[in-house]
Amino acid sequence: GEDVKPFTPGKAKEIVMTLQQPAVFCNMVGDWPALHWNAKYLSAVLDGKTIQFRLGLKTVDLVPQFETRCSYVKATLEEFLAWSCGQPSCLSGPFSCYEYSKYWAYADYKYIARIFEDKPEIFQDVRWSDFGFPGRSGKESTLWIGSEGANTPCHLDSYGCNLVLQVQGRKRWHLFPPGDTSFLYPTRIPYEESSIFSKVNVANPDLKRFPEFRNTTAYVVTLSPGQVLLVPRHWWHYVESIDPITVSINSWIELDADHEARVEEAITRMLVCAIKSAENPNDGDLWLNPTEVEATSHEINLQYLNKAVSAYFKCQKASVSEQARPSSTGAEQRTSTSCKRRKMEVGCEPEGCRLLTHEFGFSTFKAEELQKIPFGPHLIQVLPQSQETSSMGTVAVEGDSRDLLCENEGGHFGKLHSTRKQLVISNDCEMPAHQMDSDGSPNASQIALSTNDLLDCLVNPHIISLVAQLLLERTRV
C-alpha cells in the first residue's frame, strides 16, 4: 500500500543507532503533516510572533562567519518573507539595514517547544516514532529557517547523532569523519557548550595557514524536501542553504557514549570560562557564543563536572547489571532521549544503558559491517568526494526524494576565526626573518601568544579526552 514505509520503526532505529557514516532516508515521511511547514505556513501559524534571525554577509571570506561575527534582529516570518522577496514594506522594518543581495538571514536552532508553546497540538506533526523513537515529536526537535546563503560554521556536536528532515528548499551538507578532526584545526573559541568549531572556512580555504586540511575527506550531499539525513556521532558538518527559502527540522538522538562526552564538556567549560573570564574584558574578544547566555561561575562549573562524573559511573554500573541479563540488540540497549545542549541537566537512565567506548578518531564501519546495511533507493549512502575533484571544482547530481542527490564536490575550504589573532609560532605560519634568531629559532622577544592560543592547545579534543580518562581513573580509585 501507499502508506507502507520502506523500513519498520525497529529497523530504522537499528540503522540510526548503528550506522557510523552519513546516509539519507527516502520515502519515510510522506505522511508527516510537518512536510507542509513551509515558511508561509509557519508565518500564518505564528501569527505575528517575532523570532530572532542571525544575519551574515554573502561575500565569501577566508574567515569563518562564526555567530560572534554576525548581526541579529527580531522579526516576524512575514517580515522575513517580505525582505527575501524584496518588497518595499521591509525598507522600514527590522531588516531595513540589511540589503538582501548582500546578506543572508537564518532563524536557526529554534526549539519548536518554545516557539509553539501556546499551540502544543502542532508537536504531533513531527513523527520521529517512524524511526523507532516512540513519543518523540516536534517537542524534542528544533526548527531552522533560512534564506539563500545562510550557513552554519563547520563544527561537530559533542553529543548524540542527528536526524534532519528537509521541509522546504535544499541544503548542501559538507561532512567530514571524526578521523579528520586534527586536519580541521578544532577550536573552542567561540565557546558553545557541546559544539567544537573548525578554524577552517569550508567555503573558502586558506591552505597556506591550514595545510593539513588537504588531508580531509569531504562527504557532500544536497538534501531535498522529504529526505531525512542521518549525521552520525562526531561527524563534522558545514551546512548552507542553496535555495531562496529553506526550512529544516532536526532532533538529536542521545547515545550511551554521551556520558563520557559530558565529562569532557564539563572539563572544557571549566577551563574556558576560568581562563577567558580572567582576561581584561576590554580587549574586545567576543569569545562567548550568543547561544550561551553568560559565562557560568567556577562553582557552578565544578558542580556540573561532578554531576557528569556521577552520571558516568551510574551508567557504567547499570551496564554491568545489564550484561548479566539476556542480551538484546544494540539499538535496544541505547538510550534515546533528546540531548543536544542539555547543559546542567546531567543524568543517566540506568535501564537499558550500555556504555560504549567510542574513540574520537573512529570514523566509519568496516566493509563487512557496511554490507549488512540495507542501502538502496530508500537508504542512500553519502559517499566521499573523489580524489579527482578534490581541488576547487564542483559537481552536483540532482534528484528528488526517490533518487537522492549525492555529490562529488571539490574543496571549498579556510582561515582563522579572528583577524586580531596571530599564531606566530604555529607550524603552518611562515615567520619573517626579523623574528628569527641567528640559529633559525623563533625570537622569544617577538612571540606574542594570546589566551586563545593557549586554549586551542589546552582544550584540544584529544587533550580533553585524555584528561577525562585520567580524571575518571582517579575517581574510580
C-alpha positions in Angstrom: 0.0 0.0 0.0 1.0 3.7 -0.4 1.3 4.1 3.4 3.8 1.3 3.8 7.2 2.7 4.6 10.4 1.0 3.4 11.7 0.4 7.0 9.8 -0.6 10.1 10.4 1.7 13.1 12.6 -1.1 14.6 14.7 -1.4 11.5 15.0 2.3 11.1 16.2 2.7 14.7 18.7 -0.1 14.3 20.2 1.8 11.3 20.2 5.1 13.1 21.9 3.7 16.2 24.5 1.6 14.5 25.4 3.2 11.2 28.6 5.3 11.6 28.7 7.1 8.3 26.1 9.6 6.9 23.1 8.3 4.9 19.8 9.7 3.7 16.4 8.1 4.3 13.9 8.4 1.5 10.1 7.8 1.4 9.9 7.7 5.2 8.0 10.9 6.0 5.4 11.2 3.2 2.5 11.2 5.6 4.0 13.7 8.1 2.0 16.9 8.5 5.3 18.6 9.1 6.0 18.4 5.4 3.6 21.3 5.0 5.7 23.5 7.3 6.9 25.9 4.6 7.8 29.4 5.7 4.5 30.9 4.5 2.5 28.3 6.5 4.6 28.8 9.6 4.2 32.6 9.3 0.4 32.1 9.5 0.7 29.8 12.5 3.0 32.1 14.4 0.6 35.0 13.6 2.9 37.9 14.1 5.1 36.4 16.8 8.7 37.6 16.5 11.8 35.3 16.4 15.5 36.1 16.3 17.3 36.0 13.0 21.1 35.8 12.6 22.5 37.8 9.6 25.7 37.3 7.8 27.4 38.6 4.7 27.1 36.7 1.4 30.6 37.6 0.5 33.0 34.6 1.0 35.9 35.4 3.3 38.8 33.4 4.4 37.5 33.7 8.0 34.5 31.6 9.1 31.4 33.6 9.9 31.0 32.5 13.5 27.9 33.6 15.3 30.0 36.2 17.2 30.7 37.9 13.9 27.0 38.1 12.8 24.3 40.7 13.4 20.9 39.9 15.0 17.3 41.2 14.5 14.0 40.2 15.9 11.3 40.0 13.2 8.2 38.1 12.2 8.3 35.4 9.5 6.1 37.7 7.4 8.8 40.4 7.6 11.4 37.9 6.7 9.5 36.7 3.7 8.9 40.3 2.5 12.6 41.1 2.9 13.6 37.9 1.0 11.2 38.9 -1.8 12.5 42.5 -2.0 9.1 44.1 -1.0 9.2 47.8 -0.2 7.5 47.2 3.1 10.7 45.9 4.6 12.5 49.2 3.9 11.4 50.5 7.3 11.3 47.1 9.1 13.9 45.2 11.2 15.7 44.1 8.0 15.9 47.7 6.7 19.7 48.0 7.3 20.5 44.7 5.5 20.3 44.6 1.7 19.1 41.2 0.6 21.6 41.0 -2.2 24.4 41.3 0.4 23.1 39.5 3.4 21.6 36.2 4.4 19.3 35.6 7.4 18.9 32.5 9.5 16.4 31.7 12.2 18.5 28.8 13.4 18.3 26.5 16.3 14.8 27.4 17.4 13.2 24.9 19.9 9.8 24.0 18.5 8.6 23.5 22.1 9.3 27.2 22.8 8.1 28.9 19.7 4.8 26.9 19.6 4.3 26.7 23.4 0.8 28.0 23.0 0.0 25.5 20.2 1.1 22.1 21.6 -1.0 20.2 19.2 1.4 21.1 16.4 4.1 19.0 18.0 2.4 15.9 16.7 3.1 17.0 13.1 6.6 15.6 13.6 6.7 11.8 14.0 10.1 10.5 14.9 8.3 7.4 16.1 8.6 6.2 12.5 12.3 6.0 13.1 11.9 3.9 16.2 11.6 6.7 18.8 8.1 6.5 20.2 6.9 9.6 22.0 9.5 11.8 20.2 7.8 14.6 18.3 8.3 18.3 17.5 8.6 18.9 21.2 12.0 17.3 21.1 13.0 19.0 17.9 14.4 22.2 16.6 13.4 24.4 13.6 15.8 26.1 11.1 14.5 28.8 8.6 17.0 30.5 6.3 17.5 32.5 3.1 19.9 31.6 0.3 23.5 31.6 1.5 22.5 31.1 5.2 25.1 28.7 6.8 26.3 27.1 9.9 30.1 27.2 10.5 31.9 23.8 10.3 31.6 22.1 13.7 30.9 18.8 15.4 28.3 18.1 18.1 29.8 16.6 21.2 26.6 14.6 22.0 24.4 12.2 20.1 23.7 11.6 16.5 21.4 13.8 14.4 18.3 13.2 12.3 17.5 16.1 9.9 14.2 16.4 7.9 14.3 18.8 5.0 10.9 20.5 4.5 11.4 23.4 2.1 14.2 24.2 -0.3 17.5 22.5 -0.4 20.6 22.5 1.8 24.1 21.3 0.9 25.9 19.4 3.7 29.7 19.1 3.7 30.5 16.3 6.2 33.9 15.1 7.5 34.6 11.9 9.5 35.8 12.0 13.1 39.2 10.8 12.0 39.7 14.1 10.2 39.5 16.1 13.4 43.2 17.1 13.6 43.1 18.2 9.9 40.2 20.6 10.7 42.0 22.6 13.3 39.4 22.4 16.1 38.9 25.3 18.4 36.6 26.1 21.4 36.6 29.8 20.7 33.9 31.0 20.2 32.8 28.8 23.1 29.5 27.0 22.9 28.6 24.0 25.1 28.7 20.8 23.1 29.9 22.4 19.8 33.5 22.1 18.7 34.2 24.5 15.8 36.8 24.3 13.0 39.0 27.3 12.3 38.7 26.4 8.6 36.1 28.1 6.5 35.0 25.2 4.3 33.5 27.7 1.8 36.9 29.2 1.1 40.1 27.6 2.4 43.4 29.2 3.2 45.6 26.1 2.7 48.8 28.1 3.4 47.7 28.6 7.0 45.9 25.3 7.3 47.9 22.9 5.1 46.7 19.7 6.9 43.2 20.4 5.6 44.3 18.9 2.3 44.2 15.5 4.1 40.4 15.7 4.9 37.8 13.6 3.1 34.6 15.5 2.4 31.3 13.7 2.1 28.9 16.1 0.3 25.2 15.8 -0.2 22.4 18.1 -1.2 19.3 17.4 0.9 15.9 17.9 -0.7 12.4 18.2 0.8 11.1 14.9 2.1 14.5 13.4 2.8 16.0 12.7 6.2 19.7 12.9 6.8 21.5 10.8 9.4 24.6 12.6 10.8 26.4 10.1 12.9 28.2 10.9 16.2 31.1 13.3 16.0 30.9 13.9 12.2 31.9 17.4 11.3 29.4 19.4 9.2 29.1 22.7 7.4 25.6 23.4 6.2 24.5 26.0 3.6 21.1 27.0 2.2 21.1 26.9 -1.6 17.5 27.9 -2.4 15.8 31.3 -1.7 14.0 29.9 1.4 14.8 26.7 3.4 13.1 25.1 6.3 14.5 22.1 8.2 13.6 20.2 11.4 16.0 18.1 13.4 16.3 16.0 16.5 19.4 14.9 18.4 19.4 11.2 19.5 21.2 10.5 22.7 23.9 7.8 22.8 25.4 6.0 25.8 28.8 7.3 24.9 27.5 10.8 25.6 28.0 10.2 29.4 31.8 10.3 28.9 31.4 13.2 26.4 29.6 15.2 29.1 32.6 14.7 31.4 34.8 16.1 28.7 32.5 19.0 28.1 32.4 19.8 31.8 36.2 19.9 31.9 36.3 22.1 28.8 33.7 24.5 30.2 35.6 24.9 33.4 38.9 25.7 31.7 37.5 28.0 29.1 35.3 30.0 31.5 38.1 30.3 34.1 40.8 31.4 31.7 38.7 33.7 29.5 36.9 35.3 32.4 40.3 36.3 33.9 41.1 38.3 30.7 40.7 42.0 30.5 37.0 42.5 29.5 38.0 45.5 27.4 40.2 43.6 24.9 37.2 43.1 22.6 37.5 39.3 22.3 33.9 38.0 21.7 34.7 34.5 23.0 31.2 33.5 24.2 28.8 32.4 21.5 25.4 34.2 21.5 23.8 30.9 22.2 25.4 30.9 25.7 23.7 33.4 27.9 26.6 34.0 30.2 29.9 32.6 31.4 29.0 30.4 34.4 30.9 30.6 37.6 33.7 28.3 38.7 31.4 26.9 41.4 28.6 26.1 39.0 31.1 24.5 36.5 32.5 22.4 39.3 29.0 21.2 40.2 28.5 20.3 36.5 31.7 18.3 36.4 30.8 16.3 39.5 27.3 15.6 38.1 28.8 14.5 34.8 31.2 12.1 36.6 28.5 10.8 38.8 26.2 10.1 35.8 29.1 8.3 34.0 29.6 5.9 36.9 25.9 5.4 37.4 25.6 4.4 33.7 28.7 2.2 34.0 27.2 0.4 37.0 23.9 -0.1 35.1 25.8 -1.5 32.2 27.4 -4.2 34.4 23.9 -5.2 35.6 22.6 -5.2 32.1 25.4 -7.5 30.9 24.3 -10.1 33.4 20.8 -10.2 31.8 19.9 -11.9 28.5 21.4 -9.8 25.6 19.3 -7.7 23.4 20.0 -5.8 20.3 22.5 -2.9 20.3 19.7 -0.5 19.3 17.6 -1.5 22.3 20.5 -1.1 24.7 21.0 2.6 23.9 19.1 5.5 25.4 17.1 7.8 23.1 16.4 11.0 25.0 16.9 14.2 23.1 20.1 15.6 24.4 21.7 18.5 22.5 23.0 21.2 24.9 21.3 19.8 28.0 23.9 21.9 29.9 23.4 21.3 33.6 20.8 18.6 33.3 23.3 15.7 33.6 21.7 12.3 34.3 21.5 8.7 33.2 18.7 6.3 32.7 20.1 3.1 34.2 17.7 0.7 32.4 19.0 -0.3 29.1 22.1 1.9 29.4 25.2 0.3 28.0 28.3 2.4 28.0 30.2 2.5 24.7 33.8 3.3 24.3 34.0 5.3 21.1 37.4 6.7 20.2 37.4 10.2 19.0 39.2 9.3 15.8 36.9 6.4 14.9 35.0 7.2 11.8 33.3 4.5 9.6 32.2 0.9 9.6 34.4 -1.9 8.3 33.5 -3.1 4.9 31.8 -6.3 6.2 29.7 -4.3 8.6 28.6 -1.9 5.8 27.4 -4.9 3.8 24.8 -5.6 6.4 23.2 -2.1 6.0 20.2 -2.2 3.6 21.5 0.6 1.2 19.3 1.1 -1.8 16.7 3.5 -3.2 15.3 4.1 0.3 18.6 4.5 2.2 21.3 6.3 0.2 24.9 6.1 1.3 26.6 9.5 1.3 29.9 8.9 -0.4 33.2 10.7 -0.1 34.3 13.1 -2.9 36.6 11.5 -5.4 40.2 12.4 -5.3 39.9 13.7 -8.9 37.6 16.5 -7.8 39.3 17.4 -4.6 40.5 20.8 -5.8 38.1 23.7 -6.3 35.7 22.2 -8.7 32.1 21.3 -8.0 30.0 18.5 -9.5 26.4 18.1 -8.4 24.0 15.3 -9.3 20.4 16.4 -8.6 17.4 14.3 -7.9 14.2 14.0 -5.8 13.2 12.2 -2.7 13.2 8.9 -4.6 16.5 9.5 -6.3 19.0 11.1 -3.9 21.4 13.6 -5.0 24.8 12.6 -3.8 27.7 14.9 -5.0 31.3 14.8 -5.6 32.2 18.3 -4.6 35.5 19.9 -4.5 37.5 21.9 -2.0 35.6 24.8 -0.6 37.8 25.0 2.3 39.6 28.3 5.5 41.5 30.6 7.7 41.4 31.9 11.2 38.4 33.0 13.2 39.9 36.2 14.4 41.8 38.8 12.4 43.2 40.1 15.7 44.8 36.8 16.5 48.3 36.0 15.2 49.5 32.4 15.7 53.1 33.4 15.1 54.6 30.1 16.2 52.1 27.7 14.7 53.5 25.1 12.3 51.6 26.4 9.4 52.8 30.1 9.6 55.8 31.5 7.8 57.8 33.6 10.3 59.5 36.8 8.9 63.3 36.7 9.1 63.5 39.6 11.6 61.5 37.4 14.1 64.1 34.6 13.9 67.3 34.2 16.0 70.6 33.5 14.2 70.2 29.8 14.7 66.8 29.9 12.9 64.7 29.5 16.1 61.9 31.9 16.9 63.0 35.2 18.6 61.4 35.0 22.1 61.0 38.7 22.3 58.8 38.7 19.2 56.5 35.9 20.3 53.1 37.2 21.4 50.9 34.3 22.4 47.3 35.1 23.2 44.9 33.4 25.6 43.2 31.8 22.7 46.5 30.3 21.5 46.8 28.6 24.9 43.2 27.4 24.9 43.4 26.0 21.4 46.1 23.7 22.7 44.7 23.2 26.2 41.2 22.2 25.2 42.0 20.4 22.0 39.6 17.5 21.9 42.3 14.9 22.1 43.8 16.5 25.2 40.4 16.8 26.8 39.7 13.2 26.1 42.9 12.2 27.8 42.2 14.5 30.8 38.7 13.0 31.2 40.2 9.4 31.2 42.7 10.4 33.9 40.0 12.1 35.9 37.7 9.1 35.7 40.5 6.8 36.6 41.3 9.0 39.7 37.7 8.9 40.7 37.5 5.1 40.2 40.4 4.6 42.6 
